[in-house]
Amino acid sequence: MPCCHELSWAQRVSFGIVTVLVGIALLVRQPLRNNGAFFISPGEDRKIQQETLAYSNPLSADQTLRRMPGVAGKQVAVTRKESEVEELGYLLYLPTSWTSTSTPIPLLVFLHGQGESGSDPSEVKLQGPPAVVENEPEGRVAQSFAVLSPQKTPYTNWHDLSEEVHNLTKHVLQTYSLDRQRVYLTGVSNGGFGAWALGAAHPETFAAMVPICGGGDPDTAARLKDLPVWAFHGENDVVIPVESSDKMVEAMKKAGGVEVKYSRIPDAPGRDDPAWSEAGIPTMPGHASWVLAYYGDPGEQVYQWLLSHKRIISKK
Ligand SMILES: *[C@@H]1O[C@H](CO)[C@@H](O)[C@H](O)[C@H]1NC(C)=O
């Protein structure tokens, strides 16, 4: 008589079938997780890592449906065609330490001058914060900030694009889980006008701003009064007269601006730009006051000043 410990023929067969099925499942599972490919290229590998990051992002459920072109430690270019906001291509830099779940990193939004307008976002790397993170990847700026540098076409002005830039800023903040209390705004020339306009349209988004050789509508000063501002302008600027920033600074002081700093630079450098030959000022004397706001020791002070400000988000 067969003892109770022995398996029946039918039991043995069914155990055998289960074992084989589990084996097959284990073999198939690994490649399936890698998008069904047995051998994945480094590019695909990166894509998978980004998808994994997106899944681990606690902020929003629809995150998994979003593209995340940003890569920690790199400045990536997103063309207008690929962009989430129709009008704007952009560069996005994320510090090496960035992950979607680490302590949120501050975001610096930079609006370029007319010369960098176009359809190749990598042209925006020529100057300002995107140049700094590109050229000094180990530097303090590259380690402290995520940098969003949108690019407009030559046929538009930054001060007409406030909503587009704001939408892109919100998109990047959310997608990369950046620090909403430390979003900073800066821009040069046409981008300086853009910073004044965007700051006035959405003062609640930014913790501080640095508008350079631009200007704006003094009537918006009341809206700007709670936004700390450090303006720069060359006294000898032949492209945008210094009075343009003077007016904004005056208006903000009158409106009771919470913090209004102004570097009115007596002998600001120019910048060679053949595009300005027609206007008779190919070297744009006095226009490049941003050199004293973004680079070297003076720049260091500006970045530190920005980081010293944090927006208080009221919990209504
Ligand atoms: C900004 O985003 C809002 C909400 O998604 C949308 O309704 C609006 O059309 C966008 N504005 C621009 C100018 O892109």
The ligand as an ORCA input file, in Angstrom:
! r2SCAN-3c Opt
* xyz 0 1
  C      -0.729     78.058    -19.552
  O      -1.281     76.907    -18.945
  C      -2.674     76.964    -18.773
  C      -3.093     75.776    -17.939
  O      -2.557     74.603    -18.445
  C      -3.341     77.031    -20.126
  O      -4.733     77.092    -19.987
  C      -2.842     78.260    -20.862
  O      -3.369     78.291    -22.162
  C      -1.333     78.270    -20.932
  N      -0.917     79.568    -21.451
  C      -0.020     79.716    -22.404
  C       0.171     81.088    -22.884
  O       0.629     78.789    -22.860
*
